[in-house]
Amino acid sequence: MAITLPDARKLSDEVLQALRLRALRGCELGFTASEVAELLGVARETVARWYAAYARGGLDALPEERTGRPVGSGRTLTDEQGAHLQELLDTNSPDQLGIASPLWNRRAVRDLIYREYGIRMPVRTVGKYLQRWGYTAKKPRRHARDQDPDEVRTWLEETYPLIEAQAAQEDAEIQWCDEVGAAADEHPGCGYARRGAAATVEVPDCHLRMNLISTITNAGKVRFMTYAGTMTAALFITFLTRLLRGTTKKILLIVDSLPAHVAADVEAWVDARPEQIELFFLPGYAPERNADEYLNHDLKGQVNAAGLPHDKPELRSRIQQFMRKLLHWPEHVMSYFQHPDVQYAAAMEL
């Protein structure tokens, strides 16, 4: 790994003077000006100028003034313009500012710069500004357009703190629940192939799918059940019954508003067991606030990593193997709560 040296123009006068002396020492030892410059992180012409002055008049003749273009000079955007643009990028989507792009990429930022300041900037230069401002390219997270920010804010600031307080008062356990499907013909990774040739993967002749419902806690506990077909109220009640068999504590279960979760039969079943279980519903269109969602992502990335299964029993076995591993790996389960969107629910000791 190559070490990046700081810009010499940003160094203090004392450090810069020390560099001058080391440059002279290097030249006296027989190193070329280019070699010394490369080692110290300055321009070759600068080293040559230092040594020429030293040869003419000794140390007293060394130039003490700073040369070179000041840092930031010659840039198209001023610091004030850059700060304004960064604020727009941090607080708005392109659509909110009338920019035709689904997310902030270099072309969208280029259009924003032109709209704000009438400056036509090459895309490559836009990329350098973004890098200088601390932005990096990332795979975008999905965010539901219909999500209500006020509903999410209420959940984070009021609803969930009340759930935590209730759990402490009743010595109850907060569990996060979600469902996910895994297919035998899906592989999230990439494969190498010759340029111009496609990377291919052999898949089963028919579409094979198996589903999982699971719960996790911020202490690393996991419960799960695999199933085929669609989640129904009866199937959800079956899973809830199994949950209650495995604990002596009351369960405060956080789920989304899937029809099976809000069905009348489920409501009646839960209401008949007020000392054992209570359901709480996440804000609409906010799956990223459910910690169990990150187990689902993990599962999809791992279940077919060793090759695609040939049939449903093998697919079910792959899912169960992954989940059984999590049963003995609470630290990994707890790490799901470290995602920024669910860190509000992480265990306090982490």
C-alpha positions as CSV (number, residue, x, y, z in Angstrom):
1,M,0.0,0.0,0.0
2,A,1.5,3.3,-1.1
3,I,1.8,6.0,1.6
4,T,0.3,9.4,0.6
5,L,2.3,12.3,1.8
6,P,0.6,15.6,2.9
7,D,0.7,18.6,0.6
8,A,4.0,20.5,1.4
9,R,2.1,23.8,1.1
10,K,0.1,22.8,4.2
11,L,3.1,22.2,6.3
12,S,4.3,24.6,9.0
13,D,7.4,26.8,8.5
14,E,9.3,24.7,10.9
15,V,8.5,21.4,9.2
16,L,9.2,23.0,5.8
17,Q,12.6,24.2,7.0
18,A,13.4,20.6,8.2
19,L,12.5,19.3,4.7
20,R,14.9,21.8,3.1
21,L,17.8,20.6,5.3
22,R,17.0,16.9,4.5
23,A,16.8,17.7,0.8
24,L,20.3,19.3,1.0
25,R,21.6,16.4,2.9
26,G,20.2,14.0,0.3
27,C,21.8,15.9,-2.5
28,E,25.2,16.0,-0.7
29,L,25.0,12.2,-0.4
30,G,24.7,11.8,-4.1
31,F,20.9,11.4,-4.6
32,T,19.4,13.2,-7.6
33,A,17.0,16.0,-7.2
34,S,14.2,13.8,-8.6
35,E,15.0,11.0,-6.0
36,V,15.0,13.5,-3.1
37,A,11.8,15.1,-4.3
38,E,10.0,11.8,-4.6
39,L,11.1,10.8,-1.1
40,L,10.1,14.1,0.6
41,G,6.9,14.7,-1.4
42,V,7.9,18.0,-3.1
43,A,8.6,19.1,-6.7
44,R,11.9,18.3,-8.3
45,E,12.3,21.9,-9.3
46,T,11.9,22.9,-5.7
47,V,14.7,20.6,-4.6
48,A,16.9,21.9,-7.4
49,R,16.2,25.5,-6.5
50,W,17.0,24.8,-2.8
51,Y,20.4,23.2,-3.6
52,A,21.4,25.9,-6.1
53,A,20.8,28.6,-3.5
54,Y,22.7,26.6,-0.9
55,A,25.7,26.1,-3.3
56,R,25.8,29.8,-4.0
57,G,25.6,31.2,-0.5
58,G,25.2,28.4,2.1
59,L,22.3,27.9,4.5
60,D,21.7,31.7,4.8
61,A,20.9,31.8,1.1
62,L,18.0,29.2,1.3
63,P,14.8,30.8,0.2
64,E,12.2,31.0,3.0
65,E,9.3,32.2,1.0
66,R,6.6,29.7,0.0
67,T,6.2,29.0,-3.7
68,G,3.6,27.3,-5.8
69,R,0.0,28.0,-6.2
70,P,-1.8,28.3,-2.9
71,V,-4.1,25.4,-1.9
72,G,-7.5,26.0,-3.4
73,S,-6.5,28.7,-5.9
74,G,-7.6,28.1,-9.5
75,R,-10.7,26.1,-8.5
76,T,-13.9,26.8,-10.4
77,L,-16.1,26.8,-7.2
78,T,-15.5,29.0,-4.2
79,D,-15.6,27.5,-0.7
80,E,-18.9,29.2,-0.1
81,Q,-20.4,27.7,-3.3
82,G,-19.0,24.3,-2.3
83,A,-20.6,24.5,1.1
84,H,-23.9,25.5,-0.4
85,L,-23.9,22.6,-2.8
86,Q,-23.0,20.1,-0.1
87,E,-25.9,21.3,2.0
88,L,-28.2,20.7,-1.0
89,L,-26.8,17.2,-1.6
90,D,-27.2,16.3,2.1
91,T,-30.8,17.4,2.5
92,N,-32.5,16.8,-0.8
93,S,-33.0,14.2,-3.5
94,P,-32.4,15.1,-7.1
95,D,-36.1,15.0,-7.8
96,Q,-36.8,17.5,-5.0
97,L,-34.5,20.0,-6.7
98,G,-35.8,19.4,-10.2
99,I,-32.8,17.4,-11.3
100,A,-33.7,14.5,-13.7
101,S,-31.9,11.7,-11.9
102,P,-33.0,8.9,-9.4
103,L,-30.0,9.6,-7.2
104,W,-27.0,11.9,-6.8
105,N,-24.4,10.8,-9.3
106,R,-21.8,12.9,-11.1
107,R,-24.1,14.0,-13.9
108,A,-26.8,15.0,-11.5
109,V,-24.4,17.1,-9.4
110,R,-23.1,18.6,-12.7
111,D,-26.6,19.7,-13.6
112,L,-27.1,21.0,-10.0
113,I,-23.9,23.2,-10.4
114,Y,-25.2,24.6,-13.7
115,R,-28.6,25.3,-12.2
116,E,-27.2,27.0,-9.1
117,Y,-24.3,28.9,-10.6
118,G,-24.5,28.6,-14.4
119,I,-21.2,26.9,-14.5
120,R,-20.7,24.1,-17.1
121,M,-18.3,21.6,-15.4
122,P,-16.9,18.4,-16.9
123,V,-18.2,15.2,-15.2
124,R,-14.7,14.2,-14.3
125,T,-14.1,17.5,-12.5
126,V,-17.4,17.0,-10.7
127,G,-16.1,13.7,-9.5
128,K,-12.9,15.3,-8.1
129,Y,-15.0,17.8,-6.2
130,L,-17.2,15.1,-4.7
131,Q,-14.1,13.2,-3.6
132,R,-12.6,16.3,-2.1
133,W,-15.9,17.0,-0.2
134,G,-15.8,13.4,1.2
135,Y,-18.5,11.8,-0.9
136,T,-18.0,8.2,-2.2
137,A,-20.0,6.1,-4.7
138,K,-22.2,3.6,-2.9
139,K,-24.8,1.1,-3.9
140,P,-28.1,2.9,-3.1
141,R,-30.4,1.8,-0.4
142,R,-34.1,1.4,-1.4
143,H,-36.4,3.9,0.2
144,A,-40.2,3.7,-0.2
145,R,-41.6,6.8,-1.8
146,D,-44.8,6.5,0.2
147,Q,-43.0,6.5,3.5
148,D,-44.4,9.1,6.0
149,P,-41.4,10.9,7.7
150,D,-43.7,12.0,10.5
151,E,-44.8,8.5,11.2
152,V,-41.2,7.3,11.3
153,R,-40.2,10.2,13.5
154,T,-43.0,9.3,16.0
155,W,-41.8,5.6,16.0
156,L,-38.3,6.6,16.8
157,E,-38.9,9.3,19.3
158,E,-42.1,8.1,21.0
159,T,-43.4,4.7,20.2
160,Y,-40.2,2.6,20.4
161,P,-39.0,4.3,23.7
162,L,-42.4,3.4,25.2
163,I,-42.0,-0.2,24.1
164,E,-38.5,-0.3,25.7
165,A,-40.0,1.2,28.9
166,Q,-42.8,-1.4,28.9
167,A,-40.3,-4.2,28.4
168,A,-38.2,-3.0,31.4
169,Q,-41.3,-2.6,33.6
170,E,-42.8,-6.1,32.7
171,D,-39.5,-7.9,32.3
172,A,-40.6,-8.7,28.8
173,E,-38.5,-9.5,25.7
174,I,-38.6,-7.3,22.6
175,Q,-38.4,-9.5,19.4
176,W,-38.3,-8.3,15.8
177,C,-40.1,-10.4,13.3
178,D,-40.1,-10.6,9.5
179,E,-40.5,-12.9,6.5
180,V,-38.2,-13.5,3.6
181,G,-38.1,-15.8,0.5
182,A,-35.1,-17.5,-0.9
183,A,-35.0,-18.8,-4.5
184,A,-32.8,-21.6,-5.8
185,D,-32.1,-19.7,-9.0
186,E,-30.9,-16.5,-7.4
187,H,-27.3,-15.6,-6.8
188,P,-26.5,-12.1,-5.6
189,G,-22.8,-12.2,-6.3
190,C,-20.7,-11.4,-9.5
191,G,-18.7,-13.8,-11.6
192,Y,-15.7,-13.2,-13.9
193,A,-15.8,-13.8,-17.6
194,R,-13.8,-12.8,-20.7
195,R,-14.4,-9.3,-21.9
196,G,-17.4,-9.4,-24.2
197,A,-18.6,-12.7,-22.8
198,A,-21.4,-13.2,-20.2
199,A,-20.9,-14.8,-16.8
200,T,-23.5,-17.6,-16.6
201,V,-24.8,-19.7,-13.8
202,E,-26.6,-23.0,-14.1
203,V,-30.1,-22.8,-12.6
204,P,-32.8,-25.4,-11.9
205,D,-35.4,-26.0,-14.7
206,C,-38.2,-24.7,-12.6
207,H,-38.4,-21.8,-10.2
208,L,-37.9,-23.2,-6.6
209,R,-38.6,-21.0,-3.6
210,M,-38.7,-21.5,0.1
211,N,-39.7,-19.0,2.8
212,L,-38.6,-18.1,6.3
213,I,-40.2,-16.3,9.2
214,S,-37.8,-15.4,12.0
215,T,-37.4,-13.2,15.1
216,I,-34.3,-11.8,16.6
217,T,-33.5,-9.8,19.8
218,N,-30.7,-7.2,20.4
219,A,-29.2,-9.8,22.8
220,G,-28.6,-12.2,19.9
221,K,-31.5,-14.6,20.3
222,V,-33.0,-16.2,17.2
223,R,-36.2,-18.1,16.5
224,F,-37.3,-19.3,13.0
225,M,-39.6,-21.5,11.0
226,T,-39.4,-22.4,7.3
227,Y,-42.5,-22.7,5.2
228,A,-43.6,-23.1,1.6
229,G,-46.3,-20.9,0.0
230,T,-47.8,-17.7,1.3
231,M,-47.8,-16.5,4.9
232,T,-51.4,-16.7,6.2
233,A,-53.0,-15.8,9.5
234,A,-53.1,-19.5,10.4
235,L,-49.5,-20.0,9.6
236,F,-48.5,-16.9,11.6
237,I,-50.4,-18.1,14.6
238,T,-48.6,-21.4,14.3
239,F,-45.3,-19.6,14.5
240,L,-46.5,-17.4,17.4
241,T,-47.5,-20.6,19.3
242,R,-44.0,-21.9,18.9
243,L,-42.5,-18.7,20.1
244,L,-44.5,-18.8,23.3
245,R,-43.4,-22.4,24.0
246,G,-39.8,-21.4,23.9
247,T,-39.9,-18.6,26.5
248,T,-41.2,-17.9,30.0
249,K,-41.1,-14.1,29.4
250,K,-43.8,-12.0,27.8
251,I,-42.9,-11.2,24.2
252,L,-43.3,-7.7,22.7
253,L,-43.3,-8.6,19.0
254,I,-42.5,-5.9,16.4
255,V,-43.8,-6.7,12.9
256,D,-44.8,-4.9,9.8
257,S,-48.4,-4.6,8.6
258,L,-48.5,-7.6,6.4
259,P,-52.1,-8.8,5.9
260,A,-51.4,-12.0,7.8
261,H,-50.1,-10.0,10.8
262,V,-53.1,-7.7,11.1
263,A,-55.8,-10.4,10.3
264,A,-58.7,-10.6,12.7
265,D,-57.9,-14.2,13.7
266,V,-54.4,-13.1,14.7
267,E,-55.7,-10.1,16.7
268,A,-58.2,-12.4,18.5
269,W,-55.4,-15.0,19.3
270,V,-53.1,-12.3,20.7
271,D,-55.8,-10.6,22.7
272,A,-56.6,-13.9,24.4
273,R,-53.0,-14.0,25.7
274,P,-52.3,-10.5,27.1
275,E,-49.8,-11.8,29.7
276,Q,-47.8,-13.7,27.1
277,I,-47.6,-11.6,23.9
278,E,-48.3,-8.2,22.4
279,L,-47.9,-7.0,18.9
280,F,-46.5,-3.6,17.8
281,F,-46.5,-2.4,14.2
282,L,-43.7,-0.6,12.4
283,P,-44.4,2.6,10.4
284,G,-45.7,1.9,6.9
285,Y,-43.2,1.4,4.1
286,A,-40.2,1.5,6.5
287,P,-38.7,-2.0,6.3
288,E,-35.2,-0.5,7.0
289,R,-36.4,0.2,10.6
290,N,-36.9,-3.6,11.2
291,A,-33.7,-5.2,12.5
292,D,-34.8,-8.6,11.2
293,E,-34.5,-7.2,7.7
294,Y,-30.7,-7.3,8.0
295,L,-30.8,-11.0,8.8
296,N,-32.9,-11.4,5.6
297,H,-30.2,-9.6,3.6
298,D,-27.5,-11.8,5.2
299,L,-29.5,-15.0,4.4
300,K,-30.0,-14.1,0.8
301,G,-26.3,-13.4,0.4
302,Q,-25.2,-16.7,2.0
303,V,-27.7,-19.4,1.3
304,N,-26.6,-20.0,-2.3
305,A,-23.0,-19.0,-1.9
306,A,-21.7,-22.5,-2.2
307,G,-23.7,-23.3,-5.4
308,L,-27.4,-23.3,-6.3
309,P,-29.6,-26.0,-4.8
310,H,-31.2,-28.6,-7.0
311,D,-34.6,-28.9,-5.3
312,K,-36.8,-27.5,-2.5
313,P,-35.6,-29.9,0.2
314,E,-32.0,-28.8,-0.5
315,L,-33.0,-25.2,-0.5
316,R,-34.8,-25.6,2.8
317,S,-31.8,-27.4,4.2
318,R,-29.5,-24.5,3.2
319,I,-31.8,-22.0,4.9
320,Q,-32.0,-24.1,8.1
321,Q,-28.2,-24.6,8.2
322,F,-27.7,-20.8,8.0
323,M,-30.2,-20.2,10.8
324,R,-28.9,-22.9,13.0
325,K,-25.5,-21.3,12.7
326,L,-27.0,-18.1,14.0
327,L,-28.4,-19.9,17.0
328,H,-24.8,-20.3,18.2
329,W,-23.5,-16.9,17.0
330,P,-25.3,-14.3,19.0
331,E,-22.6,-11.7,18.4
332,H,-23.4,-11.8,14.7
333,V,-27.1,-11.4,15.3
334,M,-26.4,-8.4,17.6
335,S,-24.4,-6.9,14.8
336,Y,-27.6,-6.5,12.7
337,F,-28.6,-3.8,15.2
338,Q,-25.5,-1.8,14.3
339,H,-26.9,-0.8,11.0
340,P,-27.5,3.0,11.1
341,D,-31.2,2.6,10.5
342,V,-31.8,0.3,13.5
343,Q,-29.0,1.3,15.8
344,Y,-31.7,3.0,17.9
345,A,-32.7,-0.5,19.1
346,A,-29.2,-1.8,19.7
347,A,-28.3,-3.2,23.2
348,M,-26.9,-0.5,25.4
349,E,-23.8,-2.4,26.2
350,L,-22.6,-2.5,22.6
